[in-house]
């Protein structure tokens, strides 16, 4: 019996590459797709020698052609950190809107089930805590984060429209803060930012007074939740994240202790529309998928720190790369 075929967009990114690994392990034929604007081929180069992996260097905001049958599509092509989406706002909107539309059209044509990667950012700066899937959010559509937040909110809307109108099988995962090996040290998110500063001997930068909270989920736990959601029969959004909440000040202190740095915490003004609280209500994931995270933060952060520490020192110093415009 032929292996089932899955298309993973954003395959060279942090999450996309881990999903490629998981589906290869499960015996699927994996087709990776990425335009490499934020992805890195080094994340998937170990897969190139495999007969059940192939890669397309392509921008999903343009028409997608994949020959042969497809059983599943996982749409993970999007900038996901503030440094990225503030630098390339138009591309961020395009991949959430045009890219999702193209993927859904492909799913319809191939009669494939499609899972889209949404985000806790659809809740904005939440007025409800913890955040349940029924909460509609508190989002500023014209603020600096609006390009990402609204791209993901539109992604959910068009996905549900294709489900209800075209009867495409769809799944929506709302991803909360995730971390692990293959993150970029310079992507602006709290964990790689703190570890990067510690490795470079810099003070750790906390924005605001550090009382804002995040809930960090290790990548292996997240991938397990995504895999179970894809194979479930539930079409509405599901939160996948770790409800173990911590303030950013406390988290910075944990990184200082882990890395042994002698640097201190410095405080800078809070960016506009930065969420004050992040904690998923994962009741649905527990009930529908039998899923909850198993990797403790101390364990996962240690693995991630060891990964970053193993990189060549020039990687610690690398600045965010300049992005080429996709306009013609």
C-alpha positions in Angstrom: 0.0 0.0 0.0 1.4 3.4 -1.0 2.4 5.8 1.7 0.0 8.7 2.4 1.2 12.0 1.0 1.3 15.2 3.0 2.3 18.7 1.9 3.8 20.9 4.6 4.2 24.6 3.8 6.8 26.5 5.8 8.7 23.2 5.9 12.2 24.8 6.4 11.0 26.8 9.4 11.1 25.9 13.1 7.8 24.2 13.4 7.5 23.0 9.8 10.8 21.2 10.0 9.8 19.3 13.2 6.5 18.4 11.5 8.4 17.0 8.5 10.4 14.9 10.9 7.3 13.6 12.6 5.5 12.6 9.4 8.6 11.0 8.0 8.8 8.9 11.2 5.1 8.0 10.8 5.8 6.6 7.4 4.3 9.4 5.2 5.6 10.7 1.9 6.4 14.3 2.8 6.4 17.2 0.4 8.0 20.3 1.9 7.4 23.7 0.5 9.1 27.0 1.5 10.2 30.3 -0.1 13.0 30.5 2.5 12.2 34.1 3.4 12.5 33.2 7.1 13.1 29.4 6.8 16.5 27.8 6.6 17.3 24.7 4.5 19.7 23.5 7.3 16.6 22.6 9.3 15.6 19.9 6.7 18.9 19.0 5.0 19.0 15.7 6.8 15.8 14.7 5.0 17.1 15.3 1.4 18.6 11.9 1.2 15.3 10.2 1.9 13.2 8.7 -0.9 10.0 9.7 0.9 10.9 13.4 1.1 10.9 16.1 -1.6 11.2 19.8 -1.5 9.7 22.6 -3.5 11.2 26.1 -3.3 8.0 28.1 -3.8 6.0 31.0 -2.4 2.5 29.8 -1.5 1.2 33.3 -2.1 1.4 32.3 -5.8 -0.5 29.5 -7.5 0.5 26.1 -6.0 1.0 23.0 -8.2 1.8 19.7 -6.7 1.6 16.6 -9.0 -0.1 13.4 -7.8 -2.4 12.7 -5.0 -2.4 14.5 -1.6 -4.0 13.2 1.6 -3.1 16.1 3.9 -2.0 19.7 3.8 -0.5 21.4 6.8 -0.2 25.2 6.2 2.7 26.5 8.4 4.1 29.1 5.9 4.1 32.4 7.8 6.6 34.7 9.6 5.9 34.1 13.3 8.0 36.5 15.2 7.6 40.3 15.7 11.0 41.0 14.1 9.9 39.2 11.0 6.4 40.4 10.5 7.2 44.0 11.4 9.9 43.9 8.7 7.8 42.2 6.1 4.2 43.2 6.9 2.8 42.9 3.3 4.3 39.4 2.8 2.9 38.4 6.2 -0.6 39.5 5.2 -0.3 37.8 1.8 0.8 34.4 3.1 -2.1 34.5 5.6 -4.6 35.5 3.0 -3.5 34.5 -0.5 -1.4 31.6 0.7 -4.2 30.1 2.7 -6.6 30.6 -0.2 -4.2 28.8 -2.6 -3.7 25.9 -0.1 -7.4 25.6 0.4 -8.0 25.5 -3.4 -5.4 22.8 -3.6 -7.0 20.8 -0.8 -10.4 21.1 -2.6 -8.9 20.0 -5.9 -7.0 17.0 -4.3 -9.8 16.1 -1.8 -7.2 16.5 0.9 -7.7 17.3 4.6 -6.0 20.6 5.5 -4.8 21.9 8.9 -3.9 25.6 9.3 -1.5 27.0 11.9 -3.3 29.8 13.7 -2.0 31.4 16.8 -2.9 32.7 20.3 -2.4 36.2 18.7 -5.9 36.0 17.4 -6.9 36.8 21.0 -4.8 40.0 20.9 -4.2 41.6 24.3 -6.9 39.4 26.0 -9.5 40.6 28.4 -10.3 36.9 29.3 -7.9 34.7 31.2 -7.0 32.0 30.5 -8.1 32.1 26.8 -10.7 29.6 25.6 -11.5 29.0 22.0 -14.8 30.7 22.4 -13.2 34.0 23.3 -13.3 36.4 20.3 -10.3 38.5 21.2 -9.2 42.1 21.8 -7.2 42.9 18.6 -6.1 46.3 17.2 -6.3 45.8 13.4 -4.3 48.9 12.6 -1.6 48.5 15.3 1.9 47.2 14.5 0.9 43.6 15.3 -2.3 43.8 13.3 -0.6 42.5 10.1 0.0 39.1 11.9 -3.0 39.0 14.1 -5.5 39.8 11.3 -3.8 37.6 8.8 -4.3 34.7 11.2 -7.9 35.7 11.9 -8.7 35.9 8.2 -6.9 32.5 7.8 -9.4 31.0 10.3 -12.4 32.6 8.6 -11.5 31.5 5.0 -10.7 28.0 6.3 -14.1 27.7 8.0 -15.8 29.1 4.8 -14.2 26.4 2.7 -15.3 23.8 5.2 -18.9 25.0 5.3 -19.3 26.0 1.7 -17.1 23.6 -0.2 -17.1 20.8 2.4 -13.3 20.7 2.5 -12.1 18.8 5.6 -10.3 21.3 7.7 -8.6 21.6 11.1 -7.5 24.8 12.9 -4.8 24.8 15.6 -4.2 27.9 17.8 -0.6 27.7 18.8 0.6 29.3 22.0 4.3 30.2 22.7 6.4 27.4 21.5 10.2 26.7 21.8 12.9 24.2 21.1 15.8 23.4 18.8 15.9 25.1 15.4 14.5 28.4 16.6 16.5 31.4 15.4 18.4 33.2 18.1 17.6 36.5 16.5 13.9 36.1 15.9 12.8 38.4 18.7 10.8 36.0 20.8 11.5 35.9 24.5 13.3 32.5 24.9 15.8 32.8 22.1 16.3 36.5 22.8 17.2 35.8 26.5 19.5 32.9 25.7 21.1 34.8 22.9 21.8 37.8 25.1 23.2 35.4 27.8 25.5 33.7 25.3 26.8 37.1 24.1 27.4 38.4 27.6 24.7 41.1 27.3 22.1 42.2 29.8 18.8 40.5 29.4 16.1 42.9 28.0 12.7 42.7 29.6 10.0 45.0 28.2 7.6 46.8 30.5 8.0 45.8 34.2 8.2 42.1 33.3 4.8 41.3 34.9 3.3 40.2 31.5 3.0 36.4 31.3 3.7 33.8 28.7 3.1 30.0 28.6 5.8 28.0 26.9 5.2 24.7 25.2 8.1 22.5 24.1 8.0 21.7 20.4 7.7 17.9 20.7 4.5 18.4 22.8 3.2 20.8 20.2 3.8 18.5 17.3 2.1 15.7 19.1 -1.0 17.9 19.6 -1.0 19.0 16.0 -0.7 15.4 14.8 -3.6 14.3 16.9 -5.8 17.2 15.8 -5.1 16.5 12.1 -6.3 12.9 12.6 -9.3 13.9 14.7 -12.8 14.7 13.3 -13.0 18.2 14.9 -13.2 21.2 12.5 -13.2 24.1 14.9 -10.2 25.8 16.5 -8.3 24.0 19.3 -5.8 25.6 21.6 -2.5 23.7 21.7 -0.1 25.1 24.3 1.2 24.7 27.8 -0.9 26.3 30.6 2.2 26.6 32.9 2.2 30.4 33.1 5.2 32.5 34.1 6.0 36.2 34.1 8.8 37.4 31.7 10.7 38.7 34.7 10.7 35.3 36.3 11.6 33.6 33.0 14.5 35.9 32.5 15.7 35.0 36.0 15.4 31.3 35.1 17.6 31.9 32.0 20.2 33.7 34.1 20.3 30.8 36.5 20.5 28.2 33.7 23.2 29.9 31.7 25.3 31.1 34.6 25.6 34.5 33.1 26.6 37.4 35.4 24.6 39.9 33.4 21.5 41.5 34.9 18.0 42.3 33.7 17.4 45.7 32.1 13.9 47.1 31.5 12.7 48.9 28.4 9.3 50.4 27.4 6.6 47.9 26.5 5.9 47.7 22.8 2.5 48.8 21.5 -0.3 46.2 21.8 2.1 43.7 23.5 -0.2 41.1 25.2 -0.2 41.3 29.0 -1.3 37.7 29.6 -1.0 34.4 27.7 -2.3 31.2 29.1 -4.2 28.6 27.0 -7.3 26.8 28.3 -6.6 23.3 26.9 -9.8 21.7 28.1 -10.8 21.0 24.5 -7.5 19.4 23.6 -7.7 17.2 26.7 -11.3 16.1 25.9 -11.1 15.7 22.2 -7.5 14.6 21.6 -6.5 13.1 24.9 -3.6 15.6 24.7 -1.7 17.6 27.3 1.9 18.7 27.4 4.4 16.4 29.2 7.8 18.2 28.9 8.5 20.4 31.9 9.8 23.9 31.2 13.1 23.2 33.0 13.7 20.1 30.9 12.8 21.7 27.5 14.6 25.0 28.1 17.8 23.0 29.0 17.6 21.0 25.7 17.0 24.3 23.8 19.9 26.0 25.6 22.2 23.1 24.8 21.2 23.4 21.1 21.9 27.1 21.0 25.2 26.7 22.8 26.3 24.0 20.3 26.0 26.5 17.4 29.1 28.2 16.1 29.7 31.5 18.1 29.2 33.5 14.9 25.6 32.3 15.0 25.2 34.0 18.4 26.2 37.3 16.8 24.3 37.0 13.6 21.8 39.9 13.1 18.4 39.3 11.5 18.9 38.9 7.8 17.6 41.5 5.4 14.5 40.4 3.5 14.2 40.9 -0.2 10.9 42.4 -1.4 8.5 40.0 -3.1 7.0 42.8 -5.1 7.7 42.6 -8.9 
